[in-house]
Amino acid sequence: MITRRGLVSLSSPHSPRRLLLHFGAPLSCLLLLRFSSSSPSSVTAAALKSSRIMAESSRSPPTPVAKKVEHVMELFGDVRVDNYYWLRDDSRCNPDMLSYLRQENDYTDSIMSGTKKFENQLFGEIRGRIKEDDISAPLRKGPYYYYKKNLQGKEYVQHCRRLIIDNKAEVSVYDTMPTGPDAPPEHVILDENVKAQEYDYYRIGTFKASPDHKLVAYAEDTKGDEIYAVNVIDSESLKQVEQPLKGLTCDVEWAGNDALVYVTMDEILRPDKVWLHKLGTEQSSDVCLYHEKDDMFSLDLHASESHKYIFVASESKTTRFVFSLDVSKPQDGLKVLTPREDGIDSSVSHRGNHFFVQRRSTEFYNSELVACSVDDTFKTTVLIPHRESVKIQEIQLFRDHLAVFEREQGLQKITVHRLPAEGQPLNGLHSGRSVSFVDPVYSVDSTESEFSSSVLRFCYSSLKTPPSVYDYDMDNGISVAKKIDTVLGGFDASNYVTERKWVNASDGTQIPMSIVYNKKLAKLDGSDPLLLYGYGSYEISVDPYFKSSRLSLLDRGFIYVIAHVRGGGEMGRQWYENGKLLKKKNTFTDFIACAESLIELKYCSKEKLCMEGRSAGGLLMGAVLNMRPDLFKVAIAGVPFVDVLTTMLDPTIPLTTSEWEEWGDPRKEEFYFYMKSYSPVDNVAAQNYPNILVTAGLNDPRVMYSEPAKFVAKLREMKTDNNLLLFKCELGAGHFSKSGRFEKLQEDAFTFAFMMKVLNMIPTSA
């Protein structure tokens, strides 16, 4: 499910809407701080450096000022005046709006021009850790190994495959794809670099071979608005076999070798219709299999691991029901598999003559797993009962095994169960085998595996362990690394320490934090710079994952911390329930408690504390900025969802209606005033704020660019400090910013340069 304030590789069965950026007190304060703790020589250096920054600022263009056009809104006797409402233009063509965004971009470029050399050094350093010519771990599918390939200097990947010489042999964890002159030749099916030459933005959302591997369907987004066109090509000749299907989501599945099932959206970008397309026919003649008319619900679809069914789900934030499509008989249409019952959330898998149903309700809030006969879906057998302390995150089915991905005490785990032979009664599960992991905090994600094999493939990383792909033999418990991402530049994982700390929230709840630092550089005496990251929405779990660009902070003495605040899913369903609707403020106070605790534990001080969040995490940044602006030196708000009340009052804005169960429906008085009490735009005050960097994407369908633009304009009007406030809006991108892999690294370098500029950490030679 699309959500407005979405995030990144997320360990959530259903993805959300507003997802997941970073940064600096007046320059005079910077000077005072430096003078209070420095030796005479360092004081002189700091003074010279500050003078240089002030000189640069004096040469910069005037601070942008957005014009004010009064827009009055009244509800429940409450009057709000929004002088920057005019910045919203759904056509993205208003010349005054575009002129203002360009002024902000020019101002940001000017302020950061003095650190451009350092930013470029950071970019070179970050890029230097990347093995540019590399391939993903080849995945065995039918008669081929499929994989992605990066080329030296290229922004995008190639989608490739190689023939398997003996594809009848059982899949083994020890399988390796042959290469070299005697191996079957590599076949490049799609080169994104060639396709991307035509566009400023290019992203492939889906790439799927037909069951007989003769055709490939791929979905491409060329604007960043997440509206896809699906192309079907011959996998050998690479020729297009028909005209592209237009106006789709990236949910596309093959129904046999000559048909596709896909989803389209309504005028507010809500996935509302699922279609059956017969290859060789016009899109206008496609059959609508289901139309979801309730604007609180959205559609998604996925194929079963057995590839015998396609499951179409309609879901709100509290309810999810599923239809099935028999791939061998797509003309029969959809059949109800789990009924629509308010408060019941179900997800379905298939094996043999059974459907496996993961089912959540108010009573079974961490989910139970049941099985039912394909021929009688009403009679169910409980396989895994509900447990208060363990949340079933997702399951993965195989011919002979069941892999269950679970969460307990904020940590992920995988438990594998052997199943009776297909066709045999399924009365319960024997005790399972757990996969072991070595780091104290880590991230593990499911990935595609071969259904007929006994090999489970998963991805593992931690704050100090690069992304690693493992094949796990479910019969004997052996794990074999198939690929560990190479990190160049002398990286040594033993130089870093990862920890988990628990913090008491204001109501006594224990909040987990994941921490990493370079043990050779971190002093842990309160003087270290620290970046605190948070999200806390949609039941999304931000697990401790590796990011090579982050080493440029850790290797300069930064401590990096993830605050696993309520509203996310790290500690189970109740963790999410206690950070949404009329309990949303727990997300913000949890984050503040984490920041205060880090200072008390001497990981940092207010003068060195930075915070970062994107999308719904940008809401977190905005709310905390208004609540405790004194606590942070720098704030980075990426594509932030900051105009909560106005947006959620407007059902014509994409995805608003489906999120009333997440944030509340402000057309009801209780929700109106509660949301108004934390909505960042509505609570900007005449007070001092930290140094702030805000980003946006003009084509963003999840958080409209106008939200961060209005937030910045109002901050410029109201704030009483001289700290930096920069706004960077990508005019050719959407929610996830630029699409090229190096372009994204450049953004990290820019963000880090801003943060270190404010913290006075840029060498005088840079």
DRENLO-275824 format. One record per residue (C-alpha): residue in three letters; z, y, x. Coordinates in steps of 0.1 Angstrom, whole numbers, plus 5000, padded with zeros to 4 digits. Layout:
! DRENLO-275824
ALAZYX/...
! end
This chain:
! DRENLO-275824
MET500050005000/ILE499150355013/THR502050585016/ARG502050955020/ARG504250985050/GLY503250685069/LEU504050535104/VAL502950315131/SER503049945138/LEU505449885111/SER507449585103/SER507249625066/PRO505449395041/HIS503949695023/SER502850005042/PRO503850355031/ARG502650705027/ARG504050965050/LEU504250805085/LEU505350905122/LEU505451375176/HIS508351615199/PHE510251995214/GLY512752415230/ALA516552865227/PRO515353205238/LEU514253235274/SER517353455280/CYS519453155270/LEU517552925293/LEU518353175321/LEU522053185312/LEU522252805310/ARG520652775344/PHE522853055360/SER526052895346/SER525552565365/SER523252635394/SER523652705431/PRO522453045443/SER519152905456/SER518452725423/VAL519453035403/THR516853225422/ALA514252955416/ALA515152955379/ALA514953325376/LEU511553335393/LYS510353065371/SER511653225339/SER510053555350/ARG506753375354/ILE507053225319/MET507953565305/ALA504953725322/GLU502753455308/SER504153515273/SER503553895277/ARG499853825283/SER499553595253/PRO497953705220/PRO500153835192/THR502153585173/PRO500053475142/VAL501253615109/ALA499953455077/LYS499253695049/LYS501653685020/VAL500353624984/GLU503153584959/HIS503053264939/VAL505953214914/MET507052874903/GLU509752824876/LEU511352514863/PHE514852444847/GLY515552814849/ASP515052814887/VAL512553054902/ARG510852984935/VAL508453224952/ASP505953064976/ASN504153344996/TYR502053085015/TYR500852864986/TRP497353014992/LEU497152805024/ARG496452495003/ASP492652454999/ASP491552104988/SER488052174998/ARG489152265034/CYS486652555033/ASN488552875026/PRO487653115054/ASP490953295054/MET492852955057/LEU490552835085/SER490953165103/TYR494753135102/LEU494652775115/ARG492352885143/GLN494753175152/GLU497652935154/ASN495552695176/ASP494552985199/TYR498153105201/THR499352755210/ASP496552725237/SER497453065251/ILE501252995253/MET500552655269/SER497852775293/GLY500352835321/THR501352465320/LYS497752335316/LYS497752215352/PHE500952025347/GLU499651885314/ASN496551755332/GLN498751595359/LEU500751425332/PHE497551305315/GLY496251165348/GLU499550995354/ILE499650845319/ARG496050735320/GLY496650595355/ARG498950335340/ILE496250195317/LYS494049905328/GLU490950065314/ASP488649755316/ASP490549485297/ILE490349245268/SER492749145241/ALA494148785239/PRO491148585226/LEU491848435192/ARG490348095183/LYS488648115149/GLY486447825139/PRO483747775166/TYR484448095184/TYR486948295204/TYR487048645190/TYR488448935211/LYS488249315217/LYS487149455250/ASN487849795266/LEU485449935292/GLN486250165321/GLY486250525309/LYS485350445273/GLU487450575243/TYR486750285220/VAL486549905219/GLN483849645217/HIS484249355192/CYS483149035210/ARG483048665207/ARG482248355227/LEU481248005215/ILE483847735220/ILE482147435237/ASP484447175221/ASN485647335189/LYS486746995174/ALA489646965198/GLU493147055184/VAL494247405191/SER496847415219/VAL499047675234/TYR497347605267/ASP493847685255/THR492047945275/MET488748105269/PRO486248005297/THR484548285316/GLY482148305345/PRO478548195350/ASP479047845335/ALA480747965303/PRO479048045270/PRO477748405271/GLU479748685257/HIS478248825225/VAL479049195216/ILE478949225178/LEU480049585175/ASP480349855201/GLU482550135187/ASN481550365216/VAL477950365204/LYS478850425168/ALA481450695176/GLN478750905195/GLU477651035161/TYR481051165150/ASP484051365161/TYR486351105146/TYR485750735144/ARG488050445133/ILE487350085123/GLY489849975096/THR488549625091/PHE486449385111/LYS485949045095/ALA483548755100/SER482348555070/PRO483648205067/ASP480448065083/HIS480548335110/LYS476948435103/LEU477848785090/VAL480449055098/ALA481849315074/TYR483449625090/ALA484949935074/GLU484550265092/ASP486250605087/THR484350895102/LYS486451195091/GLY490151085093/ASP490451095055/GLU490950725052/ILE487950685029/TYR485950405043/ALA482350285042/VAL481849905046/ASN478849775065/VAL477649415066/ILE475649305096/ASP474148985109/SER476548865136/GLU473648755159/SER470848995154/LEU473349285146/LYS470949405119/GLN472349565087/VAL471849325058/GLU472249585030/GLN473249945023/PRO476850035031/LEU479450015003/LYS480950364999/GLY484250514989/LEU486450214997/THR489950155012/CYS489949935043/ASP491149635022/VAL488049405022/GLU487949025021/TRP485148765020/ALA484848554989/GLY482748275003/ASN479748355026/ASP477848585002/ALA480348794984/LEU483049054992/VAL486149174973/TYR487149534979/VAL489249814965/THR488350174955/MET490450484948/ASP490650734920/GLU490451114924/ILE493951134938/LEU493250864964/ARG495250594946/PRO493850244951/ASP493150164915/LYS490249924911/VAL489249594927/TRP485649484928/LEU483449174934/HIS480249254953/LYS477449004956/LEU475549054989/GLY471949184983/THR472849364951/GLU473449734945/GLN477049864946/SER476550004911/SER476249654897/ASP479449524912/VAL481949364889/CYS485349534884/LEU487849254885/TYR490849474877/HIS491649834869/GLU495249954874/LYS495750244850/ASP499450304856/ASP499450594882/MET502750464896/PHE501050154909/SER498450094936/LEU496349794945/ASP495949594977/LEU494549254986/HIS494648995013/ALA493248645018/SER495548345020/GLU496048185054/SER494247875040/HIS491248105031/LYS491047934997/TYR492448234977/ILE492348604976/PHE495548764963/VAL495349104946/ALA498649284942/SER499549584921/GLU502749754933/SER505050044928/LYS508050114950/THR510149874929/THR507749634913/ARG504949414926/PHE502949154907/VAL500048934920/PHE496748794908/SER494848514925/LEU491048464929/ASP489748124937/VAL487248184965/SER485247884955/LYS484848024920/PRO484848404923/GLN482848434891/ASP485948314872/GLY487748634881/LEU491448704886/LYS494248494872/VAL497848614868/LEU500048444894/THR503248634892/PRO503848834860/ARG504549204858/GLU508349234855/ASP510049564862/GLY512149544894/ILE510649214906/ASP508649244938/SER506548934948/SER504248844976/VAL502248514977/SER500848265002/HIS499047934997/ARG499047585012/GLY497747264996/ASN498747234960/HIS501447494963/PHE501847874962/PHE504748014982/VAL506248324966/GLN508548574984/ARG510448734956/ARG512849034956/SER514849174928/THR517949384923/GLU520049064924/PHE518048904953/TYR517549234972/ASN516949065006/SER514448824990/GLU514348454983/LEU511448214990/VAL510247984962/ALA507347744958/CYS505447654927/SER502547424919/VAL499047574919/ASP498747414884/ASP502047534871/THR503247864885/PHE506147904861/LYS508247614875/THR509647714909/THR511647544936/VAL513947754958/LEU513047694995/ILE515147975011/PRO517848124989/HIS518848494990/ARG521348585017/GLU523248905018/SER523048945056/VAL519548815063/LYS516348985050/ILE513148785047/GLN510549015061/GLU507448805057/ILE506248445059/GLN503248285076/LEU501947945064/PHE500247675083/ARG498947325074/ASP502147165086/HIS504547455092/LEU506147755077/ALA507148055100/VAL509648295085/PHE510048645100/GLU513548765092/ARG516049045101/GLU519749025107/GLN522049295120/GLY519049515127/LEU517349245149/GLN514249045141/LYS514048665144/ILE511448395137/THR512448055122/VAL509947775120/HIS510247495095/ARG508147175094/LEU506647105060/PRO505846765043/ALA502246665043/GLU499946855019/GLY500046684985/GLN503646554990/PRO506546694969/LEU508047014982/ASN511746994972/GLY513247205000/LEU513247285037/HIS514847105066/SER516747315091/GLY514347525111/ARG513847605148/SER514447955160/VAL512248135186/SER514348285213/PHE513948635228/VAL515448785260/ASP515949155255/PRO519049295237/VAL516749505215/TYR513049425209/SER510149425185/VAL508249115173/ASP505249125150/SER503248855133/THR499548825141/GLU496648615129/SER496848245137/GLU494847935130/PHE496047785097/SER495147425106/SER496947435139/SER500547405150/VAL500347725171/LEU502048045159/ARG500848355176/PHE503148665177/CYS503348995196/TYR506549085215/SER507649395233/SER510849595239/LEU511649945252/LYS511049805288/THR508849505281/PRO505049575277/PRO503249435247/SER502949065251/VAL501048805231/TYR502548455229/ASP501348125215/TYR504347915202/ASP504047545198/MET505947485165/ASP506247115172/ASN508047135206/GLY509247495208/ILE507247595239/SER506047955242/VAL503148045264/ALA502148395272/LYS498548455264/LYS498448815275/ILE500949075288/ASP499649425289/THR499149545325/VAL501049865334/LEU499650015366/GLY501350275388/GLY504150065402/PHE505849985370/ASP508849755374/ALA510749655342/SER513949595362/ASN514249965368/TYR515050025332/VAL518049945310/THR517949885273/GLU521049915251/ARG522149905215/LYS524950145204/TRP526550185170/VAL527550515155/ASN529850595126/ALA528050795100/SER529851065079/ASP530750805053/GLY531850545078/THR528650335078/GLN527650195112/ILE524250325124/PRO522450135151/MET520650315180/SER518250155205/ILE518450325240/VAL516350305272/TYR516650485305/ASN515750455342/LYS518850325358/LYS517950495391/LEU517650835376/ALA519850865345/LYS523251005355/LEU524950945321/ASP527251235327/GLY525951465299/SER523351635321/ASP520351415313/PRO517551525290/LEU517251305260/LEU514651245233/LEU515951115199/TYR513350965176/GLY513850905139/TYR511950805107/GLY514050655079/SER511750605049/TYR509750355029/GLU511850055041/ILE509850085074/SER511649945104/VAL511050135137/ASP511849855160/PRO512249915198/TYR508749895211/PHE507049965245/LYS504950275251/SER503550325286/SER503250705282/ARG506950715276/LEU507550625313/SER506450975322/LEU509751085305/LEU511950805317/ASP510750845353/ARG511751215351/GLY515251125341/PHE514951135303/ILE516850895281/TYR514950775250/VAL516750675218/ILE515650545184/ALA518050625156/HIS517750345130/VAL518850565101/ARG519150465064/GLY515950485044/GLY514350245069/GLY514449875066/GLU516149775099/MET519349655083/GLY517949505051/ARG516949625016/GLN520249795009/TRP519750005041/TYR516550145024/GLU518150184990/ASN520950395005/GLY518550635020/LYS516150714991/LEU516150904958/LEU519551064952/LYS520850914985/LYS518051065007/LYS520451305025/ASN522050995042/THR518950975063/PHE519551325076/THR523251305081/ASP522850965099/PHE520451125123/ILE522851415129/ALA525751165135/CYS523550985161/ALA522851315179/GLU526551415179/SER527551075192/LEU525051085220/ILE526651405231/GLU530151265228/LEU529150965248/LYS527751195275/TYR524151075273/CYS523151435270/SER524251785259/LYS522852025232/GLU520952205259/LYS519051895268/LEU518751725234/CYS515251695219/MET514251525186/GLU510951395173/GLY509651255140/ARG506251205123/SER505251225087/ALA508251115067/GLY509951145100/GLY508651505101/LEU510651555068/LEU513651435087/MET512951685115/GLY512551975090/ALA515751885071/VAL517851855102/LEU516352175116/ASN517652365086/MET520952175085/ARG521952175122/PRO519552405142/ASP522352455167/LEU522452085177/PHE519052065194/LYS517052235221/VAL513652105210/ALA512051965178/ILE508751805175/ALA507451755139/GLY504251555137/VAL502151595104/PRO505551665087/PHE506151615050/VAL508051935046/ASP507052075012/VAL508751804993/LEU509451974960/THR506152144954/THR504151834964/MET506151594943/LEU505751824913/ASP502051814915/PRO500451484903/THR496951604914/ILE497951574951/PRO496951234966/LEU499650964962/THR502351184946/THR502650974914/SER503150644932/GLU506050804952/TRP508250924924/GLU510150594929/GLU510650684966/TRP511751054965/GLY512451094928/ASP510551264900/PRO511451644902/ARG510151694866/LYS513651564859/GLU516351814864/GLU518751604885/PHE515951514910/TYR514551864910/PHE517752034923/TYR518651744947/MET515151754963/LYS515252134964/SER518552114983/TYR516851945013/SER513152025010/PRO512452195044/VAL510152465032/ASP512552565005/ASN515552585029/VAL514152785058/ALA516853045064/ALA517353365085/GLN519053185114/ASN518353075150/TYR516152765154/PRO515352555184/ASN512052555201/ILE509552375178/LEU506152215180/VAL504452125147/THR501151935144/ALA498751865115/GLY495351725107/LEU492951915085/ASN491651595068/ASP494951435064/PRO495151255030/ARG498851165033/VAL500451495042/MET498251785034/TYR497752015064/SER499052305042/GLU502552165042/PRO503152215080/ALA501152535079/LYS503452675052/PHE506552555071/VAL505452735103/ALA504453055084/LYS507853075067/LEU509652995099/ARG507853275116/GLU508853505088/MET512553405086/LYS513853275120/THR516053515140/ASP515453375175/ASN512853415203/ASN512353045208/LEU508852895209/LEU507252795177/LEU503852635182/PHE501452495156/LYS498552275165/CYS496152165138/GLU493351925146/LEU490452045126/GLY488451725128/ALA491151455123/GLY493551325097/HIS497051175096/PHE496850975127/SER495251255148/LYS492351195171/SER490750855172/GLY489950795209/ARG492450605231/PHE492350875259/GLU492451155233/LYS495751015221/LEU497051005257/GLN496151375261/GLU498251455230/ASP501251275246/ALA500651475278/PHE500551805257/THR503751715239/PHE505651615270/ALA504451935288/PHE505752145259/MET509151975260/MET509452005298/LYS508352365297/VAL511252445274/LEU513652245295/ASN512552425326/MET511552085342/ILE508052175353/PRO507752205391/THR506852545404/SER503852395422/ALA502352275389/
! end
